[in-house]
Amino acid sequence: MATLDLIQVSKSFGSAKVLHDINLAIEDKEFVVFVGPSGCGKSTLLRIIAGLEEATSGNIIIGGEDVSMAHPVDRGISMVFQSYALYPHLTVFENIAFPLRVQKMPEPELKETVQNAAEILQLTDKLQLKPGQLSGGQRQRVAIGRSIVRNPKIFLFDEPLSNLDAALRGDMRVELSQLHKQLDATMVYVTHDQIEAMTMADRIVVLKDGRVEQFGTPMELYHHPATKFVAGFIGQPNMNFVPATVTGTKGGLAVDLDGGHQMVLPVDTTGVSKGDAVEVGIRPEDLVLGSTGLDISIRVLERLGGATITYGTIGPAETRFCASLAGNAPIEQGTNMTLTIAPESCHVFNAKGDVLSRLNVPEQSR
């Protein structure tokens, strides 16, 4: 396997620049996920790594070798697409074996290689079936098997689970994570689903408008988002953003939240002045029922058994607000409730959307 380095990679389509000076260093045997909304450039970046798109500028380094101008076949990569792209008239065995037959691998070695891949992917009893006789998850495993037999330096995945139903996506997330450990491989995976990113990745690249917003472990992004965009994208349900006005900067940041609640937050106040507008980020799961705090008008309740998700509004501006509470929380739709939040659990973002550094807050486990 190999490291992957992207150095000042940019891409333009005519006058439209879709990737802006991407710099990334992906370690050997690491599972890295590119995540972001549609149109952020994540699939384009993956295709540039694969050699299916040519970068306008910059370099692609795989295992210390510059492959920027190399043909896809010569890059030592293998790519699994969103569509399975299987040959319907061929058996599972022949679909997996296809790239090996193109390489003219001797038949005994070919059979052994396909058999090994089938065992890893639990497809041994499916080798003589046609793709039409398989479930969606099994077909995706066949597509992955076709990549495994090529023994690439780096595996690339372009939203491979998008065509599966929710339950099967959950199963395949586990299978792909296990596969990564079995193969001890370098993998780069593209998705728009932040749950896939959080549950599978060693590190996550959050992209927005063709730029890297943040690159770090799932827990770094969750506990220490660098920007409002990252904070809102990572975590489910999404983080709440409450408008606030700065009322003081001594001994922390004193703010008045929309709705009148006052807090002193342990963040660096450098560059912030009294009267400035900021936004306070509050994760739904950090809230608890209390006698003092934020007053919420409950509009919708979702009873999920282990948790109750509440959607409502706060303040005269009716700012939308969500809380994740215990499944048996004693609350009713159409009523009001008061929620308490610890100041050290809050995030504060300035007018540019950048986070204000926290003070004297212990590092969260990663």
Helices and strands as residue ranges (DSSP letters): E 4-13, E 16-26, E 31-35, H 42-50, E 57-62, E 65-66, G 72-74, E 77-80, H 92-102, H 107-120, G 124-126, G 131-133, H 136-148, E 154-158, H 166-183, E 186-191, H 194-200, E 203-208, E 211-216, H 218-223, H 228-233, E 240-248, E 253-257, E 262-265, E 277-282, G 284-286, E 288-303, E 307-314, E 319-326, E 336-340, G 343-345, E 347-349
